[in-house]
């Protein structure tokens, strides 16, 4: 072996040999391996505490409950990668839920008209958020925090603060909310399709690469000729569409349009899942696989606490703690110095 080669091997260059096992897990990433370990621990723990926890029926309950959070977490991941944030996703889902049920009722029980109206409203809300952020030059956190209150109020105004309509007399809504394909709930399949589509978009298209570039260094992205304004508006439009789909599924699952019940608090769950899944809150880093693992972890933890009869308020405490832990881990890995302390 030459001196150069020996030096390269000692420094751990690509020429250095790796254990066979490390190649097997190299594609998972440390973040995902940690999530898999945490998920396994939660499953084993609650499986020991309750014999019915690991039953197939309970796993389906967990999957159904996590679907709406999963959809919102997926698009939250995209906007975080792009360097933004959307705190209003739960309220957007609430508006879409109310619109889908009310239009369904007024359109002669036509499910497709109700769902199309909900998606249209979701698209408009998403574009509005994007326009405020881009051309109003408002910080995304502030803009969507305002949206959180405004869209929640809009849903309550449209519905007079009450659940609207009854959709479980319709076969389409019954199929969406309670149907199964190959033994899995339809809602779960919708989550899988959306997750796969967004993953492919991010990883294997120029659009995805540009989204990462914008979040990683917006100045360099602008100099490279990327139209950042157009991308930001498109990303927030995507959030609006997927939030509308989540709202439609909420309607199908509960049987009526829900202005706040079922959608309140979804924004915290979505952000927590994205951060736990490895999406860097400063942008430029993240992936759909990690987000889905985090959604599964949150869903299993929430269900386990419920099965054990633990006060639901503790679930909020757990979500907040997990979000803080995820951000602390990100900061440690970034190598930044603690606030107020010298290098």
Secondary structure, 3 states (H helix, E strand, C coil): CCHHHHHHHHCCCCCCCCCHHHHHHHCCHHHHHHHHHHHHHHHHHHHHHCCCCCCHHHHHHHHHHHHHHHHHHHHHHHHHHCCCCCCCHHHHHHHHHHHHHHHHHHCCCCHHHHHHHHHHHHHHHHHHHHHHHHHCCCCHHHHHHHHHHHHHHHHHHHHCCCCECCCCCCHHHHHHHHCEECCEEHHHHHHHHHHHHHHHHHHHCHHHHHHHHHHHCHHHHHHCCCCHHHHHHHHHHHHHHHHHHHHHHHHHHHCCECCCCCCCCHHHHHHHHHHHCCCCCCCCCCCHHHHHHHHHHHHHHHHHHHHCCCCCHHHHHHHHHHHHHHHHHHHHHHCCCCCCCCC
